[in-house]
């Protein structure tokens, strides 16, 4: 399931980005640390599911502010624009909702919009 080297990589990445102690509580850090130290490979499904939940929290904490904004604002805006364009008769616009580049573009536009402009 998981190897020690994989878990150590996540641990080090979280330490470097300074999110290990803010994202995980004491118990979760302990579980991750002990698993890294005691096992070369995790084979137990229950331990694996616990580690997956911990790594999901770390992954969310390691995301930057732009990625978070793109996931919330950009994807929603791309879906709305795609739906509107399809309702106006432009069928090829259905693909816009699934394009990460378009969501990224809309997020950059939102970041660079002067305050007080737009809706």
N, C-alpha and C positions, 0 to 999 in steps of 0.2 A: 504494500500500500504506500507507505511513506518511508523514505530512507533518512538516515541521520543527516546526511549532507544537505538535503533539501530543507529540513527544519532549521538547521544552523544558518542557511542562507537567509531564510525569512527572519530569524532572530537578529542577525547582523544588519540586515536592511532596515528593520524597525529601530534598532539602536542608532544607526547612522542618521536616520531621518527624525529621530527624537520623538517617536510616537509609541514606543514599547510600553512605557509606564503610564502614559495617558490613555491609551486605547484598551489595554488589558488590565483587569484587576489582579490582585495578588494571587488568587487561586489559579487563574488562567495562565499567568506567567509561570507559576510553579509547575503546573501540569506540562506546559510546553518544555520547560527547562529539564524536568525529570525525564520526560520522554526522550529528549535529545541525549541525555547523559546515560540512560540505562539501556536503550535499545538501539541496535544497528538498523533494524527494520521493524515497522509496526505491521502486525498481521491481524490483530484483533479488530473486529468491526466496530465494537463499542468505543474503543480508544480512538479508532480512526474517525468516527463521527464527531467526537469531542474535539479532536485536532482540526477537523474541517471547519467547525464553528469558530474556533479560535483564529484560524488563518483567514477566515472570511472577515472577521473584525479587523484584523491587521491590514488586509487588503483595502478595506474601506478607509481606514485611517491613513494609508499611504497615498491615497489619491490627492492630487493637488486641487486648489480652488477652481481652476479652469475646468478640469474634468468634471468636478461636481456640478458646476454651473451648466456645463454642456449636457450632462445627463438629465438635469431638471428642466432647464429652460430650452436649450437647443433642440433636443429631441421632440419635446412637446410642440414647439413652434414649427418645426419641420413637418410634423404630422398634421398640424392645423393648416399650414399652407398647402400641403399636398392634397388634403381633403377638399379645400376650397377650389384649387385649380381643377381637380377632377370634376367637381360639381359644375364648373364653368365649361366643361367639355374637353379639357386637355387630358386625355387618358394616360399619356406618358408620365404625367406628374405623380402617378401612384407610386413610382419608384423613389421619389424624394424622401418619403417617410423612412425608408430603410437605409439611406445613405448617410454614413457617419460624416463624410466630408461636408455635406450640406448643413448638418446640425452644427458642425464646428464653425462653419462660415457664419451662420446665424448668431452663434454665441460670440464670435469676434465682433460682429456688427453691434451686438448689444453692449459688449464691454467698451467699445470705442464711441458709443453714442454720447453726445454731450448731455449733461444733466439738465432736465427740464424740457428736453425735446422728446417728441413722440408720446406714446401712450403709456 
